[in-house]
């Protein structure tokens, strides 16, 4: 029998919305052309955390299929690291 996951998904959706709002507000605080490196790192960390919540809770890979979950979590992490490296090193 399958357990009802509605309360957990409801809480996760609130966290995802909160992270999106915080990232948008943080990015909107600077009117210059580029974000400071610290703000960019915070936004990228929020992106990776948001992807983690989506992969584990909404796709339902928490506790099952750890290789697929790891691969799906590595995808946004690689792009976050590439973005941080590009901005940090000025590439």
TIVO-2410 file (N, C-alpha, C; in nm, 3 decimals):
# residues 91
REC num residu      c1      c2      c3 atome chaine
REC   1      X   0.083  -0.116   0.000     N      A
REC   1      X   0.000   0.000   0.000    CA      A
REC   1      X   0.090   0.125   0.000     C      A
REC   2      X   0.052   0.222  -0.075     N      A
REC   2      X   0.132   0.343  -0.090    CA      A
REC   2      X   0.086   0.449   0.011     C      A
REC   3      X   0.184   0.508   0.077     N      A
REC   3      X   0.156   0.609   0.177    CA      A
REC   3      X   0.128   0.743   0.111     C      A
REC   4      X   0.039   0.821   0.167     N      A
REC   4      X   0.007   0.953   0.114    CA      A
REC   4      X   0.119   1.050   0.149     C      A
REC   5      X   0.181   1.109   0.048     N      A
REC   5      X   0.295   1.199   0.070    CA      A
REC   5      X   0.255   1.345   0.055     C      A
REC   6      X   0.128   1.376   0.062     N      A
REC   6      X   0.083   1.512   0.041    CA      A
REC   6      X   0.143   1.611   0.140     C      A
REC   7      X   0.147   1.583   0.271     N      A
REC   7      X   0.206   1.682   0.362    CA      A
REC   7      X   0.353   1.710   0.335     C      A
REC   8      X   0.430   1.605   0.303     N      A
REC   8      X   0.572   1.625   0.274    CA      A
REC   8      X   0.593   1.705   0.146     C      A
REC   9      X   0.513   1.676   0.044     N      A
REC   9      X   0.525   1.751  -0.080    CA      A
REC   9      X   0.480   1.895  -0.062     C      A
REC  10      X   0.381   1.916   0.022     N      A
REC  10      X   0.333   2.052   0.050    CA      A
REC  10      X   0.444   2.133   0.118     C      A
REC  11      X   0.512   2.073   0.215     N      A
REC  11      X   0.623   2.141   0.283    CA      A
REC  11      X   0.739   2.164   0.187     C      A
REC  12      X   0.770   2.067   0.103     N      A
REC  12      X   0.879   2.083   0.007    CA      A
REC  12      X   0.847   2.192  -0.095     C      A
REC  13      X   0.723   2.199  -0.137     N      A
REC  13      X   0.687   2.303  -0.233    CA      A
REC  13      X   0.700   2.441  -0.171     C      A
REC  14      X   0.671   2.452  -0.043     N      A
REC  14      X   0.691   2.581   0.024    CA      A
REC  14      X   0.839   2.617   0.030     C      A
REC  15      X   0.924   2.520   0.059     N      A
REC  15      X   1.068   2.548   0.060    CA      A
REC  15      X   1.118   2.587  -0.077     C      A
REC  16      X   1.070   2.522  -0.181     N      A
REC  16      X   1.113   2.554  -0.317    CA      A
REC  16      X   1.070   2.695  -0.354     C      A
REC  17      X   0.947   2.730  -0.322     N      A
REC  17      X   0.900   2.866  -0.349    CA      A
REC  17      X   0.980   2.969  -0.269     C      A
REC  18      X   1.007   2.939  -0.143     N      A
REC  18      X   1.084   3.031  -0.060    CA      A
REC  18      X   1.225   3.051  -0.115     C      A
REC  19      X   1.288   2.943  -0.158     N      A
REC  19      X   1.423   2.955  -0.215    CA      A
REC  19      X   1.422   3.035  -0.343     C      A
REC  20      X   1.321   3.016  -0.426     N      A
REC  20      X   1.312   3.093  -0.550    CA      A
REC  20      X   1.291   3.241  -0.523     C      A
REC  21      X   1.208   3.273  -0.425     N      A
REC  21      X   1.184   3.412  -0.391    CA      A
REC  21      X   1.309   3.477  -0.334     C      A
REC  22      X   1.379   3.406  -0.245     N      A
REC  22      X   1.503   3.460  -0.186    CA      A
REC  22      X   1.608   3.482  -0.294     C      A
REC  23      X   1.622   3.387  -0.385     N      A
REC  23      X   1.721   3.403  -0.493    CA      A
REC  23      X   1.685   3.521  -0.582     C      A
REC  24      X   1.557   3.538  -0.612     N      A
REC  24      X   1.516   3.650  -0.697    CA      A
REC  24      X   1.537   3.784  -0.626     C      A
REC  25      X   1.503   3.790  -0.499     N      A
REC  25      X   1.524   3.914  -0.424    CA      A
REC  25      X   1.671   3.946  -0.408     C      A
REC  26      X   1.751   3.844  -0.386     N      A
REC  26      X   1.895   3.865  -0.373    CA      A
REC  26      X   1.954   3.916  -0.504     C      A
REC  27      X   1.911   3.860  -0.614     N      A
REC  27      X   1.960   3.905  -0.744    CA      A
REC  27      X   1.909   4.044  -0.779     C      A
REC  28      X   1.791   4.079  -0.732     N      A
REC  28      X   1.733   4.209  -0.764    CA      A
REC  28      X   1.791   4.323  -0.680     C      A
REC  29      X   1.865   4.291  -0.576     N      A
REC  29      X   1.920   4.394  -0.489    CA      A
REC  29      X   2.030   4.476  -0.555     C      A
REC  30      X   2.097   4.418  -0.652     N      A
REC  30      X   2.207   4.487  -0.717    CA      A
REC  30      X   2.162   4.543  -0.850     C      A
REC  31      X   2.186   4.672  -0.869     N      A
REC  31      X   2.147   4.738  -0.993    CA      A
REC  31      X   2.264   4.752  -1.088     C      A
REC  32      X   2.380   4.705  -1.045     N      A
REC  32      X   2.496   4.708  -1.133    CA      A
REC  32      X   2.481   4.599  -1.239     C      A
REC  33      X   2.578   4.598  -1.327     N      A
REC  33      X   2.573   4.502  -1.437    CA      A
REC  33      X   2.592   4.358  -1.389     C      A
REC  34      X   2.677   4.339  -1.290     N      A
REC  34      X   2.705   4.204  -1.243    CA      A
REC  34      X   2.676   4.192  -1.095     C      A
REC  35      X   2.647   4.072  -1.052     N      A
REC  35      X   2.627   4.043  -0.911    CA      A
REC  35      X   2.762   4.026  -0.843     C      A
REC  36      X   2.772   4.063  -0.716     N      A
REC  36      X   2.895   4.029  -0.642    CA      A
REC  36      X   2.909   3.877  -0.634     C      A
REC  37      X   3.031   3.833  -0.619     N      A
REC  37      X   3.060   3.690  -0.618    CA      A
REC  37      X   2.987   3.618  -0.504     C      A
REC  38      X   2.979   3.681  -0.388     N      A
REC  38      X   2.912   3.618  -0.274    CA      A
REC  38      X   2.763   3.598  -0.304     C      A
REC  39      X   2.699   3.699  -0.361     N      A
REC  39      X   2.557   3.687  -0.396    CA      A
REC  39      X   2.536   3.579  -0.501     C      A
REC  40      X   2.626   3.571  -0.597     N      A
REC  40      X   2.615   3.468  -0.700    CA      A
REC  40      X   2.629   3.329  -0.640     C      A
REC  41      X   2.722   3.312  -0.547     N      A
REC  41      X   2.741   3.182  -0.484    CA      A
REC  41      X   2.618   3.143  -0.403     C      A
REC  42      X   2.557   3.239  -0.334     N      A
REC  42      X   2.435   3.209  -0.258    CA      A
REC  42      X   2.322   3.167  -0.352     C      A
REC  43      X   2.307   3.238  -0.462     N      A
REC  43      X   2.202   3.202  -0.559    CA      A
REC  43      X   2.229   3.064  -0.618     C      A
REC  44      X   2.354   3.033  -0.650     N      A
REC  44      X   2.386   2.901  -0.705    CA      A
REC  44      X   2.364   2.791  -0.602     C      A
REC  45      X   2.393   2.818  -0.475     N      A
REC  45      X   2.366   2.718  -0.371    CA      A
REC  45      X   2.216   2.694  -0.357     C      A
REC  46      X   2.138   2.801  -0.368     N      A
REC  46      X   1.992   2.785  -0.363    CA      A
REC  46      X   1.942   2.703  -0.482     C      A
REC  47      X   2.004   2.722  -0.597     N      A
REC  47      X   1.965   2.643  -0.715    CA      A
REC  47      X   1.991   2.495  -0.692     C      A
REC  48      X   2.107   2.462  -0.637     N      A
REC  48      X   2.140   2.322  -0.613    CA      A
REC  48      X   2.049   2.263  -0.505     C      A
REC  49      X   2.021   2.338  -0.399     N      A
REC  49      X   1.930   2.289  -0.296    CA      A
REC  49      X   1.789   2.270  -0.350     C      A
REC  50      X   1.746   2.360  -0.435     N      A
REC  50      X   1.613   2.348  -0.496    CA      A
REC  50      X   1.608   2.224  -0.586     C      A
REC  51      X   1.713   2.200  -0.662     N      A
REC  51      X   1.717   2.080  -0.746    CA      A
REC  51      X   1.714   1.954  -0.661     C      A
REC  52      X   1.781   1.959  -0.545     N      A
REC  52      X   1.781   1.843  -0.456    CA      A
REC  52      X   1.640   1.813  -0.405     C      A
REC  53      X   1.568   1.917  -0.364     N      A
REC  53      X   1.430   1.895  -0.319    CA      A
REC  53      X   1.342   1.840  -0.430     C      A
REC  54      X   1.360   1.891  -0.549     N      A
REC  54      X   1.277   1.845  -0.661    CA      A
REC  54      X   1.308   1.700  -0.695     C      A
REC  55      X   1.436   1.666  -0.701     N      A
REC  55      X   1.473   1.529  -0.738    CA      A
REC  55      X   1.430   1.430  -0.630     C      A
REC  56      X   1.456   1.462  -0.504     N      A
REC  56      X   1.426   1.365  -0.399    CA      A
REC  56      X   1.278   1.356  -0.365     C      A
REC  57      X   1.208   1.470  -0.363     N      A
REC  57      X   1.069   1.467  -0.317    CA      A
REC  57      X   0.968   1.459  -0.431     C      A
REC  58      X   0.980   1.545  -0.531     N      A
REC  58      X   0.878   1.550  -0.634    CA      A
REC  58      X   0.895   1.437  -0.736     C      A
REC  59      X   1.017   1.404  -0.770     N      A
REC  59      X   1.037   1.289  -0.860    CA      A
REC  59      X   1.025   1.159  -0.781     C      A
REC  60      X   1.048   1.166  -0.650     N      A
REC  60      X   1.028   1.049  -0.565    CA      A
REC  60      X   1.146   0.956  -0.557     C      A
REC  61      X   1.266   1.008  -0.563     N      A
REC  61      X   1.384   0.922  -0.559    CA      A
REC  61      X   1.449   0.916  -0.421     C      A
REC  62      X   1.382   0.966  -0.320     N      A
REC  62      X   1.437   0.959  -0.184    CA      A
REC  62      X   1.431   0.814  -0.137     C      A
REC  63      X   1.547   0.756  -0.110     N      A
REC  63      X   1.553   0.619  -0.062    CA      A
REC  63      X   1.549   0.512  -0.170     C      A
REC  64      X   1.529   0.550  -0.294     N      A
REC  64      X   1.526   0.451  -0.401    CA      A
REC  64      X   1.607   0.503  -0.519     C      A
REC  65      X   1.673   0.416  -0.586     N      A
REC  65      X   1.752   0.447  -0.706    CA      A
REC  65      X   1.854   0.558  -0.678     C      A
REC  66      X   1.950   0.532  -0.591     N      A
REC  66      X   2.046   0.637  -0.554    CA      A
REC  66      X   2.138   0.680  -0.669     C      A
REC  67      X   2.165   0.592  -0.763     N      A
REC  67      X   2.250   0.631  -0.876    CA      A
REC  67      X   2.181   0.733  -0.966     C      A
REC  68      X   2.054   0.711  -0.993     N      A
REC  68      X   1.979   0.807  -1.073    CA      A
REC  68      X   1.964   0.940  -1.000     C      A
REC  69      X   1.938   0.934  -0.870     N      A
REC  69      X   1.927   1.056  -0.792    CA      A
REC  69      X   2.059   1.132  -0.791     C      A
REC  70      X   2.169   1.061  -0.777     N      A
REC  70      X   2.301   1.125  -0.780    CA      A
REC  70      X   2.331   1.190  -0.914     C      A
REC  71      X   2.295   1.121  -1.020     N      A
REC  71      X   2.318   1.178  -1.154    CA      A
REC  71      X   2.232   1.302  -1.178     C      A
REC  72      X   2.107   1.297  -1.134     N      A
REC  72      X   2.019   1.413  -1.151    CA      A
REC  72      X   2.061   1.530  -1.062     C      A
REC  73      X   2.123   1.502  -0.949     N      A
REC  73      X   2.173   1.609  -0.863    CA      A
REC  73      X   2.306   1.664  -0.912     C      A
REC  74      X   2.383   1.581  -0.979     N      A
REC  74      X   2.513   1.626  -1.030    CA      A
REC  74      X   2.497   1.723  -1.146     C      A
REC  75      X   2.390   1.708  -1.220     N      A
REC  75      X   2.368   1.794  -1.338    CA      A
REC  75      X   2.363   1.942  -1.303     C      A
REC  76      X   2.276   1.988  -1.212     N      A
REC  76      X   2.278   2.131  -1.178    CA      A
REC  76      X   2.402   2.171  -1.101     C      A
REC  77      X   2.462   2.078  -1.025     N      A
REC  77      X   2.583   2.111  -0.951    CA      A
REC  77      X   2.698   2.141  -1.047     C      A
REC  78      X   2.708   2.066  -1.155     N      A
REC  78      X   2.815   2.090  -1.254    CA      A
REC  78      X   2.796   2.227  -1.318     C      A
REC  79      X   2.674   2.261  -1.353     N      A
REC  79      X   2.652   2.392  -1.414    CA      A
REC  79      X   2.671   2.506  -1.315     C      A
REC  80      X   2.639   2.483  -1.188     N      A
REC  80      X   2.662   2.585  -1.086    CA      A
REC  80      X   2.812   2.607  -1.067     C      A
REC  81      X   2.889   2.498  -1.064     N      A
REC  81      X   3.034   2.512  -1.053    CA      A
REC  81      X   3.095   2.578  -1.176     C      A
REC  82      X   3.044   2.544  -1.293     N      A
REC  82      X   3.095   2.607  -1.416    CA      A
REC  82      X   3.065   2.756  -1.417     C      A
REC  83      X   2.946   2.794  -1.371     N      A
REC  83      X   2.911   2.936  -1.366    CA      A
REC  83      X   2.998   3.010  -1.265     C      A
REC  84      X   3.018   2.950  -1.147     N      A
REC  84      X   3.103   3.013  -1.046    CA      A
REC  84      X   3.247   3.026  -1.095     C      A
REC  85      X   3.295   2.923  -1.164     N      A
REC  85      X   3.432   2.930  -1.217    CA      A
REC  85      X   3.444   3.037  -1.325     C      A
REC  86      X   3.343   3.045  -1.410     N      A
REC  86      X   3.346   3.144  -1.517    CA      A
REC  86      X   3.347   3.286  -1.460     C      A
REC  87      X   3.264   3.310  -1.361     N      A
REC  87      X   3.257   3.444  -1.301    CA      A
REC  87      X   3.379   3.469  -1.213     C      A
REC  88      X   3.419   3.369  -1.135     N      A
REC  88      X   3.533   3.387  -1.044    CA      A
REC  88      X   3.665   3.407  -1.115     C      A
REC  89      X   3.687   3.337  -1.223     N      A
REC  89      X   3.812   3.347  -1.296    CA      A
REC  89      X   3.803   3.444  -1.414     C      A
REC  90      X   3.687   3.498  -1.440     N      A
REC  90      X   3.671   3.594  -1.547    CA      A
REC  90      X   3.688   3.534  -1.685     C      A
REC  91      X   3.646   3.412  -1.703     N      A
REC  91      X   3.662   3.346  -1.834    CA      A
REC  91      X   3.560   3.395  -1.933     C      A
***
